[in-house]
Amino acid sequence: MREPLTEPPVRIIARRLGRIAAPAGTLLDAEGILNPAVTRDRAGRLLMFPRMVAPGNVSRIGLMVADESGEEPRFGDPSIVLAPETEDELRSEPGGFGCEDPRVTFVPLLDRYLMAYTAFGPHGPRIAFAISQDAYRWTRLGRVRFRDDALNHVPNKDAAFFPEPVVSPSGVPSFAFFHRPMLPESWNGQAPIDLILSLPPERREAMAIAYLPVRDVLRDAQALCNAVESVRVLPVGDAWGRLKNGAGTPPVKTSHGWLSFFHGVDALEGPAGPSLLYRAGILLQDAMRPDRVLHRSPLPFLEPETLDERHGTVNDVVFPTGIDPLSEESYDLYYGAADFKIARVRVDVLLR
């Protein structure tokens, strides 16, 4: 893996644009509306796909269409595009179940929208995919299976597709997606902080990329669920993101390489002991070989500051998941605030 550049080539200007969505108090979102995917349909309409959490931590994926006739987008009432139905999305034990944390990418070579989401069921969190021709009606492809069988037996989260084929570490033209294999102790979401800190950095949870050979997928879209290679690409940080990191938004192709926003997690000391602190950074990867990291944020550009970000279902969380590119240098970033609401930030990325 190429080492990050010593002189950061990126300057970031971030301006919060405020809350986009909050629970309406219905049975569908009583425990939160958060961590949305964002894309535009074929006519250019802005779509948001939030995770909606019902009582008992039961998650569904919604769809909200934006009205952009004013200065700021206004999202309509949500419909449901994915509700828990499959064996991987249902369970009877306490702790919840469902379809969580979607990311949506339009893939021109397939002429389809792909949704990666977390299926939370009897085996804990697992990665699953759905496909759509129009971004409104979705067909499940199912759960991902890895050729490396060890990855089939641990929880996994934070999947997001690259919109174009890349080259895998073994040299195979491939579709690719981010993912984050988890510790066995993270079955229900988060391993104890003391346990994580007792592990060497190379054993802590970190972003990986999985690869799906293009020729297989073009022959049968079901091959999107058969990951042939997987490689860890973003070790936990020294300055921040020491507990773990993971993908946030799907990557966007720029003239400098693949640009995306990720999350890093640290321990926040408090009177009752350590708690979690989620912050956001920027990642730049090689255009053909995204396992080669060109730049990662030496410091987070976004961290919990507002009341919405500091207090919620999980305190002190900013969790970027949705991206709407305005230009190569300007992006609207949609993020989960304290695992309870959705907010938006305008990010200008100046690449030297």
C-alpha positions in Angstrom: 0.0 0.0 0.0 1.3 3.5 -0.8 2.0 5.6 2.2 -0.1 8.7 2.7 1.5 11.8 1.3 3.6 13.8 3.8 2.3 17.1 2.6 -1.5 17.0 2.7 -2.8 17.8 -0.8 -6.2 18.6 0.5 -7.8 21.7 2.1 -11.3 21.3 3.4 -13.9 23.9 4.2 -17.0 22.6 5.9 -20.2 24.6 6.6 -23.1 23.0 8.4 -26.5 23.5 6.7 -28.5 22.1 9.6 -31.0 19.4 10.3 -32.6 17.7 7.3 -34.9 15.1 9.0 -36.0 14.1 12.5 -38.3 11.4 13.8 -42.0 12.3 13.1 -43.1 10.3 16.1 -44.7 7.5 14.1 -44.3 3.8 14.8 -41.9 3.6 11.9 -39.4 6.1 13.2 -39.9 6.4 17.0 -36.3 5.4 17.7 -34.7 7.5 14.9 -34.3 8.4 11.3 -30.6 8.4 10.4 -27.7 7.4 8.2 -29.2 8.0 4.8 -28.1 7.1 1.3 -28.4 9.9 -1.3 -28.6 9.7 -5.1 -30.3 11.4 -8.0 -32.8 9.6 -10.2 -32.6 9.5 -14.0 -34.4 12.8 -14.2 -32.1 14.5 -11.8 -34.4 14.5 -8.7 -32.6 14.3 -5.4 -33.5 11.1 -3.4 -32.7 10.3 0.2 -33.0 6.8 1.6 -32.9 7.0 5.4 -32.7 4.2 8.0 -36.0 4.4 9.9 -36.0 2.7 13.4 -39.2 1.5 14.9 -39.6 0.5 18.6 -37.5 -2.4 19.5 -34.7 -1.3 17.1 -36.5 -2.6 14.1 -35.1 -0.9 11.0 -36.5 -0.3 7.5 -35.1 1.7 4.6 -37.2 4.6 3.4 -37.4 6.8 0.4 -37.8 10.6 0.6 -38.0 12.8 -2.6 -36.7 16.3 -2.4 -38.4 19.5 -3.6 -35.5 21.7 -4.7 -37.7 24.6 -5.9 -36.5 26.8 -3.0 -33.1 27.7 -1.7 -32.8 24.5 0.4 -34.1 21.0 -0.5 -37.2 20.0 1.4 -37.8 16.3 1.6 -41.3 14.8 1.5 -42.8 12.1 3.7 -41.0 8.8 3.5 -42.3 5.6 1.8 -40.7 2.2 2.6 -38.5 0.6 -0.1 -37.0 -2.3 2.0 -38.6 -3.8 5.1 -37.2 -6.9 6.9 -38.3 -10.0 5.1 -35.5 -12.4 4.6 -33.8 -14.8 7.0 -30.9 -12.5 7.3 -33.1 -9.6 8.3 -35.4 -11.2 10.9 -34.9 -12.6 14.3 -36.9 -13.3 17.5 -34.2 -12.5 20.1 -34.1 -9.1 21.8 -31.9 -6.4 20.4 -33.6 -5.6 17.1 -33.4 -6.6 13.4 -34.0 -5.3 10.0 -32.4 -3.3 7.1 -29.9 -0.7 8.2 -27.6 2.1 6.9 -28.0 2.0 3.1 -25.6 3.5 0.5 -26.7 3.9 -3.1 -24.5 4.1 -6.2 -25.4 4.4 -9.8 -23.2 2.2 -11.9 -23.1 3.2 -15.6 -21.6 0.0 -16.9 -24.6 -1.9 -15.4 -27.0 0.9 -16.1 -28.4 0.2 -12.7 -28.5 1.6 -9.1 -26.9 -0.6 -6.5 -27.8 -0.4 -2.8 -25.5 -1.8 -0.2 -27.1 -2.2 3.3 -26.6 -4.0 6.6 -29.0 -7.0 7.0 -29.3 -7.4 10.8 -30.7 -10.8 11.7 -29.9 -14.0 13.6 -26.2 -14.0 12.7 -25.7 -10.3 13.5 -24.8 -7.6 11.0 -24.1 -8.9 7.4 -23.8 -7.1 4.1 -26.6 -7.4 1.6 -27.3 -5.8 -1.8 -30.3 -4.7 -3.8 -30.6 -3.5 -7.4 -32.9 -1.0 -9.2 -33.5 0.3 -12.7 -35.1 3.6 -11.5 -34.0 4.0 -7.8 -37.6 3.7 -6.7 -38.3 -0.1 -7.0 -35.7 -2.4 -5.6 -35.0 -6.1 -6.0 -32.9 -7.9 -3.4 -29.8 -9.7 -4.6 -29.1 -11.2 -1.2 -26.3 -11.5 1.3 -22.6 -11.2 0.2 -20.5 -14.4 0.3 -16.7 -14.1 0.4 -14.3 -16.5 -1.1 -12.2 -16.0 2.0 -14.5 -18.1 4.2 -13.3 -16.5 7.4 -15.1 -13.3 6.4 -18.4 -15.3 6.2 -18.3 -16.0 9.9 -17.8 -12.4 11.4 -20.2 -9.5 11.4 -19.7 -7.0 8.6 -20.9 -3.4 7.9 -20.3 -0.1 6.1 -20.6 -1.3 2.5 -20.6 1.1 -0.4 -20.0 0.5 -4.1 -17.5 2.2 -6.4 -19.4 3.5 -9.5 -16.8 2.2 -12.0 -14.7 -0.9 -12.3 -11.2 -0.8 -10.8 -8.3 -3.2 -10.8 -8.0 -5.6 -7.9 -4.7 -6.3 -6.1 -4.3 -9.5 -8.2 -4.8 -7.5 -11.4 -8.4 -8.4 -12.3 -10.8 -5.8 -13.6 -13.5 -5.7 -10.9 -16.4 -4.0 -9.5 -15.6 -3.1 -5.9 -17.2 -2.1 -2.6 -16.0 -0.9 0.8 -16.8 -3.0 3.8 -15.7 -3.4 7.5 -15.2 -6.8 9.0 -15.9 -6.6 12.7 -14.6 -8.3 15.8 -16.6 -11.3 17.0 -17.3 -9.4 20.2 -19.0 -6.7 18.1 -21.9 -9.0 17.2 -24.5 -6.5 18.4 -22.7 -3.4 17.2 -19.7 -2.4 19.3 -17.0 -4.3 21.2 -16.1 -3.0 24.7 -13.7 0.0 24.5 -11.2 -1.6 26.9 -11.1 -4.8 24.8 -10.5 -2.8 21.6 -7.6 -0.8 23.2 -6.0 -4.0 24.4 -5.7 -5.2 20.8 -2.8 -4.2 18.6 -3.8 -1.6 15.9 -3.6 -4.2 13.1 -6.4 -6.3 14.7 -8.9 -3.4 15.2 -11.8 -2.9 12.8 -10.8 -1.0 9.7 -12.1 -0.3 6.2 -11.5 -3.0 3.5 -12.3 -3.3 -0.2 -13.9 -6.4 -1.8 -13.7 -7.2 -5.5 -16.2 -8.8 -7.9 -14.7 -9.7 -11.4 -16.4 -7.6 -14.1 -16.8 -10.6 -16.5 -18.7 -12.5 -13.9 -21.1 -9.7 -13.1 -21.8 -8.8 -16.7 -22.7 -12.5 -17.2 -25.0 -12.6 -14.2 -25.8 -9.7 -11.8 -26.1 -12.2 -9.0 -22.3 -12.4 -9.0 -22.3 -9.0 -7.3 -22.8 -11.1 -4.1 -19.7 -13.3 -4.7 -16.6 -11.4 -3.4 -13.5 -13.0 -4.8 -10.9 -10.8 -3.2 -10.8 -8.5 -0.1 -8.0 -6.3 1.2 -7.7 -4.1 4.2 -7.0 -0.5 3.0 -7.2 2.0 5.9 -5.4 1.0 9.2 -6.7 2.7 12.3 -5.2 6.1 12.9 -2.5 7.4 15.3 -3.9 10.9 15.8 -7.6 10.0 15.6 -9.8 7.1 14.7 -7.8 4.9 17.0 -10.6 2.5 18.0 -11.8 1.7 14.4 -12.7 3.3 11.1 -15.1 2.5 8.3 -16.5 3.7 5.0 -19.0 6.6 5.0 -20.1 7.8 1.6 -19.7 6.0 -1.7 -16.6 7.2 -3.5 -16.8 9.8 -6.2 -14.4 9.8 -9.2 -12.3 13.0 -9.5 -9.3 14.0 -11.6 -7.1 13.2 -8.6 -8.6 9.8 -7.8 -11.4 8.4 -5.8 -12.8 10.8 -3.2 -14.9 9.7 -0.2 -15.7 10.6 3.4 -15.1 8.1 6.1 -15.7 7.8 9.9 -13.2 7.2 12.6 -14.0 6.3 16.2 -12.2 7.2 19.4 -12.8 6.9 23.2 -14.2 10.0 24.9 -13.3 10.1 28.6 -16.1 11.1 30.9 -17.1 10.9 34.6 -18.9 7.6 34.0 -16.0 6.1 32.1 -15.1 6.1 28.4 -17.8 6.5 25.7 -17.6 6.6 21.9 -16.8 9.6 19.7 -17.5 9.4 16.0 -15.9 11.9 13.6 -15.5 12.3 9.9 -12.5 12.6 7.6 -11.7 12.6 3.9 -10.0 9.8 1.9 -8.3 10.0 -1.5 -7.5 6.7 -3.4 -5.8 5.8 -6.6 -8.2 5.8 -9.6 -7.3 2.4 -10.9 -6.0 0.7 -7.7 -8.1 2.0 -4.8 -6.2 -0.2 -2.4 -3.5 2.5 -2.7 -4.3 5.3 -0.4 -3.1 8.7 -1.6 -4.3 10.8 1.3 -6.3 10.5 4.5 -7.3 13.4 6.8 -4.6 14.0 9.4 -7.4 15.4 11.6 -11.2 15.1 11.3 -13.0 17.9 9.5 -16.3 17.3 11.2 -16.9 16.3 14.8 -19.9 16.4 17.2 -20.6 20.0 18.3 -24.3 20.8 17.9 -27.0 19.6 20.3 -28.3 17.2 17.6 -24.9 15.7 17.2 -24.0 15.5 20.9 -27.2 13.9 22.3 -29.4 11.2 20.8 -29.7 7.4 20.7 -25.9 7.3 20.8 -24.2 10.5 21.9 -21.4 12.3 20.1 -21.8 10.9 16.6 -21.4 12.3 13.2 -21.7 9.5 10.6 -21.4 10.4 6.9 -23.3 8.1 4.5 -24.9 10.2 1.7 -23.1 12.4 -0.8 -24.5 14.7 -3.5 -21.6 16.1 -5.7 -22.2 19.7 -6.7 -18.9 19.9 -8.6 -15.5 18.3 -8.3 -14.7 20.7 -5.4 -18.1 21.0 -3.7 -20.2 18.3 -2.0 -23.3 18.2 0.1 -22.7 15.5 2.7 -25.7 13.9 4.6 -24.9 12.3 7.9 -26.5 10.7 10.9 -26.5 12.9 14.0 -26.2 11.0 17.3 -27.9 8.0 15.7 -31.3 9.8 15.8 -31.5 12.6 13.2 -30.1 13.5 9.8 -28.1 16.7 9.1 -26.3 18.1 6.1 -22.9 19.9 5.6 -21.5 21.6 2.6 -17.9 20.5 2.1 -15.5 22.3 -0.3 -12.5 20.1 -1.1 -9.6 22.0 -2.6 -7.1 19.5 -4.1 -3.6 20.9 -4.7 
